[in-house]
Amino acid sequence: MSDSYFPRWRAQTGDTRSVVAPDERLPWPQMFAMGVQHVVAMFGSTVLAPLLMGFDPNLCIFMSGVGTLLFFVVVGGRVPSYLGSSFAFIGLVIAVTGYGGQGPNPNIPVALGGIIACGVAYTLIGLLVSAIGTKWIETLMPPVVTGAIVCVIGLNLAPIAVKGVSGSIFDSWMAIVTVLCVGGVAVFTRGMLQRLLILVGLLIAYVIYAIVTNGMGLGKPIDFSIVANAAWFGMPKFTAPVFDPHAMTLLVPIAVILVAENLGHIKAVSAMTGYNLDRYVGRAFIGDGLATIVSGFAGGTGVTTYAENIGVMAVTKIYSTLVFVIAAVIALVLGFSPKFGAVIQTIPGPVLGGVSIVVFGLIAVTGARIWVVNKVDFSDNRNLIVAAVTLVLGAGDFSLKLGGFGLGGIGTATFGAIILYALLRRKPAQEAAV
């Protein structure tokens, strides 16, 4: 790459090379098409996460564009990545706001203060990494720890998904239909259609729900009047934060989860591109942290790098960072359309709940996949104990309070995994003797 702050993005000509590097670009029409594809890839999760927390999904789409552009500037256009709503916040945001699972969340301001506090902690970690490197993070959070933490996020959210579809027999059956739709797309399709399994499966279930309710009179019909009454263009609805100490202390530990997640994503991109991005890890953390802070002040969710978009890069072998600028601008445009937001709000609760069951399960399995990919040795009792205790703390939503400081299940499991691994660390001589 060039020595300037931003790359010069050489135009790739000819078809002799299949890989487009971060500092290269395709002709602009192809770049725009790729930007659209990345928006579609992140769309399902970036819409689903705010809906599960009662946030305005239209605003969150808008803030994902803002956050991605901010991240791009901070890393100097060197790290290809899109920032969308993080699922790590869901359980604790629901806990601090008491959200019931349907409609707008009336206590969003309290959650926003905690999201901002988490962003500040994340930014400070980024500054520390920029100063001394990533070795200390990799020592504190080896694969057995990061895998357990990611797995816990999915398991901790499982009761929320099940409760959301247990209101009636009809809701439960529609949730099962939705699960089958997503599963069918995942197994029986190929290419980009398979990559968008959540979005495509949701759309199929949405159509089925509309036929059964609006067409056949079973269950609660979809109200399309909100779409008809919504304007095509309008300003996003911003919300000011409230800084509640309890909410802030509860949400700050999520920064540790975001660090583990972002570090894993950057390592994956480095491996795919052949570019060593380690020197940009600290700046990536800072960019992600600042994006979370800005999103929190505007009324949006905390953000993180997206595995969905990394998957798209792996499939297309196009890693140009300019693609993500285009994707971010498209997200900003969608954020200025209340009609687009109204369409999102018509998604039925049972369909959303069915998708949640799949998504939360996939998060849990992703944690297990980290163990498999990194060949974590569970014949080592230290790894076994760390994983076992972490999973139960998180899945059981074990809460811990020390004076005015409180941790929910995910926070307790996160710090528990890190501390337990450190306490059970053996000296080199002991390890050699085993």
PERAJO-V140413 format. One record per helix or strand of 2 or more residues. SS is the DSSP state (hx for helix, st for strand). FROM is the first residue (numbers start at 1). LEN is the number of residues. If there is no record, write none. Layout:
# PERAJO-V140413
SS,FROM,LEN  SS,FROM,LEN
This chain:
# PERAJO-V140413
st,10,2  st,24,2  hx,28,26  hx,57,18  st,83,3  hx,87,11  hx,108,25  hx,135,6  hx,143,22  hx,169,20  hx,191,5  hx,197,19  hx,225,5  hx,245,8  hx,254,20  hx,278,21  st,303,3  hx,307,10  hx,322,14  hx,338,8  hx,349,25  hx,381,15  st,400,3  st,405,3  hx,409,15  hx,428,6
